[in-house]
Amino acid sequence: MSYGYTARLIQKNKEASGRLLGVKLGRHCIRNDISVSEVAHTLGVSRQAVYNWFEGVNTPKPPLTALVEKFLYEL
């Protein structure tokens, strides 16, 4: 169950570069109401890492890049 995304996170995601993999992931998850917890659990990372990706603060590093792409494109 997702409790939705905060207006702040949605705004930060919109302001971030859409070329970044983590930002793309964030836009996909926000649009489809996929929780940060679900993403973190599936990819084996912390929720904070996922928030940072969604905001464009950090970007997934290999080998996580392949896992993120798989998560993104197989949904």
PDB file of N, CA, C and O in Angstrom:
ATOM      1  N   MET A   1       0.847  -1.182   0.000  1.00  0.00           N
ATOM      2  CA  MET A   1       0.000   0.000   0.000  1.00  0.00           C
ATOM      3  C   MET A   1       0.889   1.241   0.000  1.00  0.00           C
ATOM      4  O   MET A   1       1.828   1.352   0.788  1.00  0.00           O
ATOM      5  N   SER A   2       0.581   2.143  -0.875  1.00  0.00           N
ATOM      6  CA  SER A   2       1.334   3.386  -0.961  1.00  0.00           C
ATOM      7  C   SER A   2       0.530   4.513  -0.336  1.00  0.00           C
ATOM      8  O   SER A   2      -0.693   4.566  -0.465  1.00  0.00           O
ATOM      9  N   TYR A   3       1.223   5.406   0.336  1.00  0.00           N
ATOM     10  CA  TYR A   3       0.560   6.565   0.928  1.00  0.00           C
ATOM     11  C   TYR A   3       0.731   7.791   0.043  1.00  0.00           C
ATOM     12  O   TYR A   3       0.446   8.910   0.472  1.00  0.00           O
ATOM     13  N   GLY A   4       1.190   7.593  -1.180  1.00  0.00           N
ATOM     14  CA  GLY A   4       1.351   8.701  -2.106  1.00  0.00           C
ATOM     15  C   GLY A   4       2.676   9.428  -1.910  1.00  0.00           C
ATOM     16  O   GLY A   4       3.456   9.127  -1.007  1.00  0.00           O
ATOM     17  N   TYR A   5       2.891  10.369  -2.771  1.00  0.00           N
ATOM     18  CA  TYR A   5       4.123  11.143  -2.756  1.00  0.00           C
ATOM     19  C   TYR A   5       3.839  12.560  -2.291  1.00  0.00           C
ATOM     20  O   TYR A   5       2.765  13.105  -2.548  1.00  0.00           O
ATOM     21  N   THR A   6       4.799  13.150  -1.611  1.00  0.00           N
ATOM     22  CA  THR A   6       4.633  14.527  -1.138  1.00  0.00           C
ATOM     23  C   THR A   6       4.751  15.490  -2.309  1.00  0.00           C
ATOM     24  O   THR A   6       5.388  15.191  -3.320  1.00  0.00           O
ATOM     25  N   ALA A   7       4.128  16.641  -2.154  1.00  0.00           N
ATOM     26  CA  ALA A   7       4.212  17.678  -3.183  1.00  0.00           C
ATOM     27  C   ALA A   7       5.664  18.093  -3.393  1.00  0.00           C
ATOM     28  O   ALA A   7       6.063  18.401  -4.516  1.00  0.00           O
ATOM     29  N   ARG A   8       6.455  18.105  -2.325  1.00  0.00           N
ATOM     30  CA  ARG A   8       7.863  18.480  -2.410  1.00  0.00           C
ATOM     31  C   ARG A   8       8.641  17.513  -3.296  1.00  0.00           C
ATOM     32  O   ARG A   8       9.408  17.938  -4.160  1.00  0.00           O
ATOM     33  N   LEU A   9       8.444  16.216  -3.083  1.00  0.00           N
ATOM     34  CA  LEU A   9       9.158  15.215  -3.880  1.00  0.00           C
ATOM     35  C   LEU A   9       8.729  15.305  -5.344  1.00  0.00           C
ATOM     36  O   LEU A   9       9.570  15.237  -6.241  1.00  0.00           O
ATOM     37  N   ILE A  10       7.444  15.455  -5.587  1.00  0.00           N
ATOM     38  CA  ILE A  10       6.956  15.570  -6.963  1.00  0.00           C
ATOM     39  C   ILE A  10       7.579  16.788  -7.639  1.00  0.00           C
ATOM     40  O   ILE A  10       8.000  16.708  -8.794  1.00  0.00           O
ATOM     41  N   GLN A  11       7.642  17.910  -6.934  1.00  0.00           N
ATOM     42  CA  GLN A  11       8.231  19.133  -7.498  1.00  0.00           C
ATOM     43  C   GLN A  11       9.727  18.960  -7.771  1.00  0.00           C
ATOM     44  O   GLN A  11      10.217  19.354  -8.829  1.00  0.00           O
ATOM     45  N   LYS A  12      10.446  18.372  -6.816  1.00  0.00           N
ATOM     46  CA  LYS A  12      11.893  18.138  -7.007  1.00  0.00           C
ATOM     47  C   LYS A  12      12.132  17.231  -8.210  1.00  0.00           C
ATOM     48  O   LYS A  12      13.063  17.455  -8.984  1.00  0.00           O
ATOM     49  N   ASN A  13      11.294  16.208  -8.367  1.00  0.00           N
ATOM     50  CA  ASN A  13      11.424  15.290  -9.489  1.00  0.00           C
ATOM     51  C   ASN A  13      11.179  16.024 -10.807  1.00  0.00           C
ATOM     52  O   ASN A  13      11.897  15.799 -11.781  1.00  0.00           O
ATOM     53  N   LYS A  14      10.173  16.898 -10.846  1.00  0.00           N
ATOM     54  CA  LYS A  14       9.880  17.666 -12.058  1.00  0.00           C
ATOM     55  C   LYS A  14      11.021  18.606 -12.419  1.00  0.00           C
ATOM     56  O   LYS A  14      11.309  18.813 -13.598  1.00  0.00           O
ATOM     57  N   GLU A  15      11.671  19.175 -11.406  1.00  0.00           N
ATOM     58  CA  GLU A  15      12.759  20.126 -11.628  1.00  0.00           C
ATOM     59  C   GLU A  15      14.061  19.449 -12.059  1.00  0.00           C
ATOM     60  O   GLU A  15      14.921  20.083 -12.671  1.00  0.00           O
ATOM     61  N   ALA A  16      14.203  18.169 -11.739  1.00  0.00           N
ATOM     62  CA  ALA A  16      15.445  17.440 -12.043  1.00  0.00           C
ATOM     63  C   ALA A  16      15.492  17.060 -13.525  1.00  0.00           C
ATOM     64  O   ALA A  16      14.461  17.010 -14.195  1.00  0.00           O
ATOM     65  N   SER A  17      16.686  16.797 -14.019  1.00  0.00           N
ATOM     66  CA  SER A  17      16.888  16.423 -15.417  1.00  0.00           C
ATOM     67  C   SER A  17      16.258  15.070 -15.729  1.00  0.00           C
ATOM     68  O   SER A  17      16.572  14.063 -15.095  1.00  0.00           O
ATOM     69  N   GLY A  18      15.379  15.062 -16.698  1.00  0.00           N
ATOM     70  CA  GLY A  18      14.730  13.828 -17.122  1.00  0.00           C
ATOM     71  C   GLY A  18      15.652  12.852 -17.820  1.00  0.00           C
ATOM     72  O   GLY A  18      15.252  11.734 -18.144  1.00  0.00           O
ATOM     73  N   ARG A  19      16.895  13.273 -18.055  1.00  0.00           N
ATOM     74  CA  ARG A  19      17.870  12.363 -18.671  1.00  0.00           C
ATOM     75  C   ARG A  19      18.486  11.413 -17.655  1.00  0.00           C
ATOM     76  O   ARG A  19      19.076  10.398 -18.028  1.00  0.00           O
ATOM     77  N   LEU A  20      18.352  11.739 -16.369  1.00  0.00           N
ATOM     78  CA  LEU A  20      18.934  10.894 -15.324  1.00  0.00           C
ATOM     79  C   LEU A  20      18.055   9.663 -15.076  1.00  0.00           C
ATOM     80  O   LEU A  20      16.832   9.764 -14.975  1.00  0.00           O
ATOM     81  N   LEU A  21      18.697   8.518 -14.982  1.00  0.00           N
ATOM     82  CA  LEU A  21      17.972   7.260 -14.803  1.00  0.00           C
ATOM     83  C   LEU A  21      17.100   7.273 -13.541  1.00  0.00           C
ATOM     84  O   LEU A  21      15.952   6.830 -13.577  1.00  0.00           O
ATOM     85  N   GLY A  22      17.635   7.774 -12.442  1.00  0.00           N
ATOM     86  CA  GLY A  22      16.874   7.808 -11.195  1.00  0.00           C
ATOM     87  C   GLY A  22      15.666   8.721 -11.268  1.00  0.00           C
ATOM     88  O   GLY A  22      14.630   8.437 -10.668  1.00  0.00           O
ATOM     89  N   VAL A  23      15.795   9.810 -11.998  1.00  0.00           N
ATOM     90  CA  VAL A  23      14.675  10.744 -12.193  1.00  0.00           C
ATOM     91  C   VAL A  23      13.607  10.083 -13.070  1.00  0.00           C
ATOM     92  O   VAL A  23      12.412  10.209 -12.802  1.00  0.00           O
ATOM     93  N   LYS A  24      14.043   9.384 -14.109  1.00  0.00           N
ATOM     94  CA  LYS A  24      13.096   8.635 -14.954  1.00  0.00           C
ATOM     95  C   LYS A  24      12.336   7.618 -14.113  1.00  0.00           C
ATOM     96  O   LYS A  24      11.118   7.476 -14.229  1.00  0.00           O
ATOM     97  N   LEU A  25      13.076   6.919 -13.268  1.00  0.00           N
ATOM     98  CA  LEU A  25      12.457   5.936 -12.383  1.00  0.00           C
ATOM     99  C   LEU A  25      11.437   6.625 -11.474  1.00  0.00           C
ATOM    100  O   LEU A  25      10.330   6.122 -11.280  1.00  0.00           O
ATOM    101  N   GLY A  26      11.813   7.760 -10.929  1.00  0.00           N
ATOM    102  CA  GLY A  26      10.912   8.504 -10.063  1.00  0.00           C
ATOM    103  C   GLY A  26       9.639   8.912 -10.776  1.00  0.00           C
ATOM    104  O   GLY A  26       8.547   8.768 -10.227  1.00  0.00           O
ATOM    105  N   ARG A  27       9.765   9.416 -11.984  1.00  0.00           N
ATOM    106  CA  ARG A  27       8.580   9.834 -12.745  1.00  0.00           C
ATOM    107  C   ARG A  27       7.664   8.652 -13.016  1.00  0.00           C
ATOM    108  O   ARG A  27       6.441   8.765 -12.927  1.00  0.00           O
ATOM    109  N   HIS A  28       8.263   7.529 -13.343  1.00  0.00           N
ATOM    110  CA  HIS A  28       7.480   6.315 -13.585  1.00  0.00           C
ATOM    111  C   HIS A  28       6.749   5.879 -12.310  1.00  0.00           C
ATOM    112  O   HIS A  28       5.565   5.544 -12.348  1.00  0.00           O
ATOM    113  N   CYS A  29       7.456   5.888 -11.206  1.00  0.00           N
ATOM    114  CA  CYS A  29       6.859   5.440  -9.939  1.00  0.00           C
ATOM    115  C   CYS A  29       5.782   6.402  -9.450  1.00  0.00           C
ATOM    116  O   CYS A  29       4.745   5.967  -8.951  1.00  0.00           O
ATOM    117  N   ILE A  30       6.016   7.692  -9.587  1.00  0.00           N
ATOM    118  CA  ILE A  30       5.016   8.692  -9.186  1.00  0.00           C
ATOM    119  C   ILE A  30       3.760   8.515 -10.036  1.00  0.00           C
ATOM    120  O   ILE A  30       2.649   8.496  -9.507  1.00  0.00           O
ATOM    121  N   ARG A  31       3.931   8.389 -11.330  1.00  0.00           N
ATOM    122  CA  ARG A  31       2.803   8.231 -12.259  1.00  0.00           C
ATOM    123  C   ARG A  31       1.989   6.970 -11.964  1.00  0.00           C
ATOM    124  O   ARG A  31       0.765   6.967 -12.097  1.00  0.00           O
ATOM    125  N   ASN A  32       2.681   5.901 -11.564  1.00  0.00           N
ATOM    126  CA  ASN A  32       2.022   4.611 -11.359  1.00  0.00           C
ATOM    127  C   ASN A  32       1.801   4.258  -9.889  1.00  0.00           C
ATOM    128  O   ASN A  32       1.408   3.136  -9.568  1.00  0.00           O
ATOM    129  N   ASP A  33       2.054   5.214  -9.000  1.00  0.00           N
ATOM    130  CA  ASP A  33       1.857   5.036  -7.560  1.00  0.00           C
ATOM    131  C   ASP A  33       2.581   3.804  -7.017  1.00  0.00           C
ATOM    132  O   ASP A  33       2.012   3.003  -6.276  1.00  0.00           O
ATOM    133  N   ILE A  34       3.849   3.675  -7.407  1.00  0.00           N
ATOM    134  CA  ILE A  34       4.710   2.611  -6.891  1.00  0.00           C
ATOM    135  C   ILE A  34       5.513   3.218  -5.757  1.00  0.00           C
ATOM    136  O   ILE A  34       6.215   4.210  -5.955  1.00  0.00           O
ATOM    137  N   SER A  35       5.420   2.644  -4.589  1.00  0.00           N
ATOM    138  CA  SER A  35       6.019   3.246  -3.399  1.00  0.00           C
ATOM    139  C   SER A  35       7.549   3.181  -3.397  1.00  0.00           C
ATOM    140  O   SER A  35       8.161   2.296  -3.995  1.00  0.00           O
ATOM    141  N   VAL A  36       8.130   4.140  -2.709  1.00  0.00           N
ATOM    142  CA  VAL A  36       9.581   4.178  -2.519  1.00  0.00           C
ATOM    143  C   VAL A  36      10.022   2.911  -1.796  1.00  0.00           C
ATOM    144  O   VAL A  36      11.061   2.338  -2.124  1.00  0.00           O
ATOM    145  N   SER A  37       9.249   2.478  -0.829  1.00  0.00           N
ATOM    146  CA  SER A  37       9.586   1.258  -0.081  1.00  0.00           C
ATOM    147  C   SER A  37       9.651   0.047  -0.996  1.00  0.00           C
ATOM    148  O   SER A  37      10.549  -0.785  -0.866  1.00  0.00           O
ATOM    149  N   GLU A  38       8.699  -0.057  -1.925  1.00  0.00           N
ATOM    150  CA  GLU A  38       8.692  -1.179  -2.864  1.00  0.00           C
ATOM    151  C   GLU A  38       9.926  -1.145  -3.761  1.00  0.00           C
ATOM    152  O   GLU A  38      10.555  -2.176  -3.998  1.00  0.00           O
ATOM    153  N   VAL A  39      10.267   0.035  -4.253  1.00  0.00           N
ATOM    154  CA  VAL A  39      11.445   0.182  -5.112  1.00  0.00           C
ATOM    155  C   VAL A  39      12.707  -0.195  -4.331  1.00  0.00           C
ATOM    156  O   VAL A  39      13.546  -0.953  -4.818  1.00  0.00           O
ATOM    157  N   ALA A  40      12.830   0.343  -3.118  1.00  0.00           N
ATOM    158  CA  ALA A  40      14.007   0.080  -2.284  1.00  0.00           C
ATOM    159  C   ALA A  40      14.144  -1.412  -1.993  1.00  0.00           C
ATOM    160  O   ALA A  40      15.233  -1.976  -2.092  1.00  0.00           O
ATOM    161  N   HIS A  41      13.038  -2.038  -1.636  1.00  0.00           N
ATOM    162  CA  HIS A  41      13.070  -3.479  -1.320  1.00  0.00           C
ATOM    163  C   HIS A  41      13.449  -4.296  -2.558  1.00  0.00           C
ATOM    164  O   HIS A  41      14.293  -5.189  -2.487  1.00  0.00           O
ATOM    165  N   THR A  42      12.824  -3.984  -3.681  1.00  0.00           N
ATOM    166  CA  THR A  42      13.080  -4.725  -4.915  1.00  0.00           C
ATOM    167  C   THR A  42      14.534  -4.604  -5.364  1.00  0.00           C
ATOM    168  O   THR A  42      15.128  -5.573  -5.839  1.00  0.00           O
ATOM    169  N   LEU A  43      15.104  -3.402  -5.210  1.00  0.00           N
ATOM    170  CA  LEU A  43      16.469  -3.163  -5.689  1.00  0.00           C
ATOM    171  C   LEU A  43      17.533  -3.401  -4.615  1.00  0.00           C
ATOM    172  O   LEU A  43      18.728  -3.376  -4.909  1.00  0.00           O
ATOM    173  N   GLY A  44      17.101  -3.630  -3.373  1.00  0.00           N
ATOM    174  CA  GLY A  44      18.058  -3.910  -2.299  1.00  0.00           C
ATOM    175  C   GLY A  44      18.851  -2.696  -1.860  1.00  0.00           C
ATOM    176  O   GLY A  44      20.028  -2.806  -1.515  1.00  0.00           O
ATOM    177  N   VAL A  45      18.204  -1.530  -1.872  1.00  0.00           N
ATOM    178  CA  VAL A  45      18.852  -0.288  -1.443  1.00  0.00           C
ATOM    179  C   VAL A  45      17.991   0.378  -0.372  1.00  0.00           C
ATOM    180  O   VAL A  45      16.874  -0.060  -0.096  1.00  0.00           O
ATOM    181  N   SER A  46      18.525   1.436   0.222  1.00  0.00           N
ATOM    182  CA  SER A  46      17.770   2.164   1.236  1.00  0.00           C
ATOM    183  C   SER A  46      16.704   3.048   0.584  1.00  0.00           C
ATOM    184  O   SER A  46      16.816   3.417  -0.585  1.00  0.00           O
ATOM    185  N   ARG A  47      15.682   3.376   1.354  1.00  0.00           N
ATOM    186  CA  ARG A  47      14.670   4.310   0.868  1.00  0.00           C
ATOM    187  C   ARG A  47      15.297   5.666   0.561  1.00  0.00           C
ATOM    188  O   ARG A  47      14.913   6.334  -0.399  1.00  0.00           O
ATOM    189  N   GLN A  48      16.273   6.070   1.389  1.00  0.00           N
ATOM    190  CA  GLN A  48      16.930   7.361   1.159  1.00  0.00           C
ATOM    191  C   GLN A  48      17.639   7.380  -0.186  1.00  0.00           C
ATOM    192  O   GLN A  48      17.621   8.400  -0.875  1.00  0.00           O
ATOM    193  N   ALA A  49      18.258   6.280  -0.571  1.00  0.00           N
ATOM    194  CA  ALA A  49      18.910   6.207  -1.881  1.00  0.00           C
ATOM    195  C   ALA A  49      17.883   6.434  -2.987  1.00  0.00           C
ATOM    196  O   ALA A  49      18.147   7.158  -3.947  1.00  0.00           O
ATOM    197  N   VAL A  50      16.718   5.816  -2.848  1.00  0.00           N
ATOM    198  CA  VAL A  50      15.665   5.964  -3.861  1.00  0.00           C
ATOM    199  C   VAL A  50      15.187   7.411  -3.918  1.00  0.00           C
ATOM    200  O   VAL A  50      15.025   7.965  -5.005  1.00  0.00           O
ATOM    201  N   TYR A  51      14.961   8.028  -2.757  1.00  0.00           N
ATOM    202  CA  TYR A  51      14.563   9.448  -2.739  1.00  0.00           C
ATOM    203  C   TYR A  51      15.614  10.310  -3.441  1.00  0.00           C
ATOM    204  O   TYR A  51      15.269  11.199  -4.220  1.00  0.00           O
ATOM    205  N   ASN A  52      16.880  10.052  -3.171  1.00  0.00           N
ATOM    206  CA  ASN A  52      17.962  10.819  -3.806  1.00  0.00           C
ATOM    207  C   ASN A  52      17.966  10.636  -5.322  1.00  0.00           C
ATOM    208  O   ASN A  52      18.208  11.588  -6.064  1.00  0.00           O
ATOM    209  N   TRP A  53      17.701   9.432  -5.772  1.00  0.00           N
ATOM    210  CA  TRP A  53      17.618   9.185  -7.220  1.00  0.00           C
ATOM    211  C   TRP A  53      16.455   9.951  -7.816  1.00  0.00           C
ATOM    212  O   TRP A  53      16.605  10.618  -8.840  1.00  0.00           O
ATOM    213  N   PHE A  54      15.282   9.860  -7.174  1.00  0.00           N
ATOM    214  CA  PHE A  54      14.075  10.513  -7.685  1.00  0.00           C
ATOM    215  C   PHE A  54      14.283  12.014  -7.823  1.00  0.00           C
ATOM    216  O   PHE A  54      13.760  12.633  -8.750  1.00  0.00           O
ATOM    217  N   GLU A  55      15.049  12.607  -6.897  1.00  0.00           N
ATOM    218  CA  GLU A  55      15.284  14.053  -6.891  1.00  0.00           C
ATOM    219  C   GLU A  55      16.476  14.460  -7.759  1.00  0.00           C
ATOM    220  O   GLU A  55      16.715  15.651  -7.956  1.00  0.00           O
ATOM    221  N   GLY A  56      17.218  13.492  -8.275  1.00  0.00           N
ATOM    222  CA  GLY A  56      18.383  13.799  -9.091  1.00  0.00           C
ATOM    223  C   GLY A  56      19.619  14.167  -8.293  1.00  0.00           C
ATOM    224  O   GLY A  56      20.600  14.649  -8.858  1.00  0.00           O
ATOM    225  N   VAL A  57      19.584  13.945  -6.980  1.00  0.00           N
ATOM    226  CA  VAL A  57      20.728  14.241  -6.114  1.00  0.00           C
ATOM    227  C   VAL A  57      21.865  13.263  -6.400  1.00  0.00           C
ATOM    228  O   VAL A  57      23.028  13.656  -6.487  1.00  0.00           O
ATOM    229  N   ASN A  58      21.519  12.005  -6.542  1.00  0.00           N
ATOM    230  CA  ASN A  58      22.458  10.934  -6.897  1.00  0.00           C
ATOM    231  C   ASN A  58      21.848  10.144  -8.034  1.00  0.00           C
ATOM    232  O   ASN A  58      20.669  10.293  -8.353  1.00  0.00           O
ATOM    233  N   THR A  59      22.656   9.312  -8.634  1.00  0.00           N
ATOM    234  CA  THR A  59      22.165   8.441  -9.698  1.00  0.00           C
ATOM    235  C   THR A  59      22.646   7.020  -9.422  1.00  0.00           C
ATOM    236  O   THR A  59      23.736   6.833  -8.882  1.00  0.00           O
ATOM    237  N   PRO A  60      21.855   6.027  -9.782  1.00  0.00           N
ATOM    238  CA  PRO A  60      22.269   4.639  -9.543  1.00  0.00           C
ATOM    239  C   PRO A  60      23.587   4.340 -10.249  1.00  0.00           C
ATOM    240  O   PRO A  60      23.799   4.738 -11.394  1.00  0.00           O
ATOM    241  N   LYS A  61      24.452   3.642  -9.557  1.00  0.00           N
ATOM    242  CA  LYS A  61      25.751   3.246 -10.113  1.00  0.00           C
ATOM    243  C   LYS A  61      25.696   1.773 -10.527  1.00  0.00           C
ATOM    244  O   LYS A  61      24.919   0.997  -9.971  1.00  0.00           O
ATOM    245  N   PRO A  62      26.517   1.396 -11.496  1.00  0.00           N
ATOM    246  CA  PRO A  62      26.592  -0.026 -11.856  1.00  0.00           C
ATOM    247  C   PRO A  62      26.994  -0.844 -10.629  1.00  0.00           C
ATOM    248  O   PRO A  62      27.811  -0.347  -9.854  1.00  0.00           O
ATOM    249  N   PRO A  63      26.505  -2.017 -10.396  1.00  0.00           N
ATOM    250  CA  PRO A  63      25.588  -2.792 -11.237  1.00  0.00           C
ATOM    251  C   PRO A  63      24.112  -2.456 -11.028  1.00  0.00           C
ATOM    252  O   PRO A  63      23.256  -3.071 -11.662  1.00  0.00           O
ATOM    253  N   LEU A  64      23.792  -1.500 -10.161  1.00  0.00           N
ATOM    254  CA  LEU A  64      22.396  -1.134  -9.933  1.00  0.00           C
ATOM    255  C   LEU A  64      21.739  -0.553 -11.173  1.00  0.00           C
ATOM    256  O   LEU A  64      20.522  -0.653 -11.329  1.00  0.00           O
ATOM    257  N   THR A  65      22.516   0.048 -12.049  1.00  0.00           N
ATOM    258  CA  THR A  65      21.960   0.640 -13.266  1.00  0.00           C
ATOM    259  C   THR A  65      21.144  -0.395 -14.031  1.00  0.00           C
ATOM    260  O   THR A  65      20.021  -0.115 -14.449  1.00  0.00           O
ATOM    261  N   ALA A  66      21.696  -1.573 -14.215  1.00  0.00           N
ATOM    262  CA  ALA A  66      20.997  -2.625 -14.954  1.00  0.00           C
ATOM    263  C   ALA A  66      19.729  -3.057 -14.215  1.00  0.00           C
ATOM    264  O   ALA A  66      18.704  -3.312 -14.847  1.00  0.00           O
ATOM    265  N   LEU A  67      19.786  -3.142 -12.892  1.00  0.00           N
ATOM    266  CA  LEU A  67      18.605  -3.523 -12.114  1.00  0.00           C
ATOM    267  C   LEU A  67      17.508  -2.456 -12.210  1.00  0.00           C
ATOM    268  O   LEU A  67      16.327  -2.781 -12.326  1.00  0.00           O
ATOM    269  N   VAL A  68      17.908  -1.192 -12.160  1.00  0.00           N
ATOM    270  CA  VAL A  68      16.940  -0.099 -12.270  1.00  0.00           C
ATOM    271  C   VAL A  68      16.284  -0.122 -13.647  1.00  0.00           C
ATOM    272  O   VAL A  68      15.066   0.024 -13.757  1.00  0.00           O
ATOM    273  N   GLU A  69      17.074  -0.301 -14.684  1.00  0.00           N
ATOM    274  CA  GLU A  69      16.522  -0.354 -16.040  1.00  0.00           C
ATOM    275  C   GLU A  69      15.557  -1.523 -16.181  1.00  0.00           C
ATOM    276  O   GLU A  69      14.495  -1.387 -16.790  1.00  0.00           O
ATOM    277  N   LYS A  70      15.920  -2.656 -15.628  1.00  0.00           N
ATOM    278  CA  LYS A  70      15.043  -3.825 -15.669  1.00  0.00           C
ATOM    279  C   LYS A  70      13.741  -3.532 -14.935  1.00  0.00           C
ATOM    280  O   LYS A  70      12.662  -3.847 -15.437  1.00  0.00           O
ATOM    281  N   PHE A  71      13.833  -2.931 -13.745  1.00  0.00           N
ATOM    282  CA  PHE A  71      12.666  -2.565 -12.956  1.00  0.00           C
ATOM    283  C   PHE A  71      11.780  -1.600 -13.748  1.00  0.00           C
ATOM    284  O   PHE A  71      10.558  -1.749 -13.775  1.00  0.00           O
ATOM    285  N   LEU A  72      12.395  -0.630 -14.379  1.00  0.00           N
ATOM    286  CA  LEU A  72      11.675   0.403 -15.119  1.00  0.00           C
ATOM    287  C   LEU A  72      10.961  -0.157 -16.347  1.00  0.00           C
ATOM    288  O   LEU A  72       9.796   0.160 -16.589  1.00  0.00           O
ATOM    289  N   TYR A  73      11.634  -0.959 -17.095  1.00  0.00           N
ATOM    290  CA  TYR A  73      11.101  -1.387 -18.380  1.00  0.00           C
ATOM    291  C   TYR A  73      10.312  -2.689 -18.331  1.00  0.00           C
ATOM    292  O   TYR A  73       9.691  -3.066 -19.325  1.00  0.00           O
ATOM    293  N   GLU A  74      10.324  -3.371 -17.216  1.00  0.00           N
ATOM    294  CA  GLU A  74       9.552  -4.611 -17.121  1.00  0.00           C
ATOM    295  C   GLU A  74       8.231  -4.412 -16.413  1.00  0.00           C
ATOM    296  O   GLU A  74       7.472  -5.364 -16.235  1.00  0.00           O
ATOM    297  N   LEU A  75       7.947  -3.197 -16.011  1.00  0.00           N
ATOM    298  CA  LEU A  75       6.667  -2.933 -15.332  1.00  0.00           C
ATOM    299  C   LEU A  75       5.569  -2.648 -16.322  1.00  0.00           C
ATOM    300  O   LEU A  75       4.429  -2.405 -15.926  1.00  0.00           O
TER     301      LEU A  75
END
